[in-house]
Amino acid sequence: MAGGGYSTEIVMTNPSATRTAQVYVSLTDLNGRPLETSSLEIPPLASARFVGMQSPSSASLVIGTARINANARLSAYATIIGGSTRATVYPAGQTRNVAFPIKQAGTEVQNAVALLNTTNQAATLTIALLNSRGELSALERRPYSFEYSLIGGES
């Protein structure tokens, strides 16, 4: 996500004490069209930042995905900054079932979840919100073809 007042920074860390990581970062839009590719080296026990070419001051907002390929194990996260928002995004693998803790302070929601269907097949998305006692407080099923965002809290 970049432009329209937003910027995204990806931080990658090489935990190896002996091996330099060769890293390739590919950015695509939500239709899978390439936006940018870059390569970099991360020395042993070091970190590197990747910030795309799109400037936060650019008028148009660009939203897409980042794919990181490396010849060594890395840890990575992204930070999205815009307006009064600062969000940290951790990568997740493909899965059929996933649980996210959603924390709420008073009436203000503190977490959000964004999902991306990386296949060309539609699916059914089931969202169940449980309260702090583990009781079902909301259940929703909907067709899910490409992208879905949820902002929710505990009732």
Helices and strands as residue ranges (DSSP letters): E 6-14, E 21-29, E 34-42, E 46-51, E 64-70, E 75-82, E 85-89, E 104-105, E 108-109, E 112-116, E 123-130, E 136-144, E 147-151
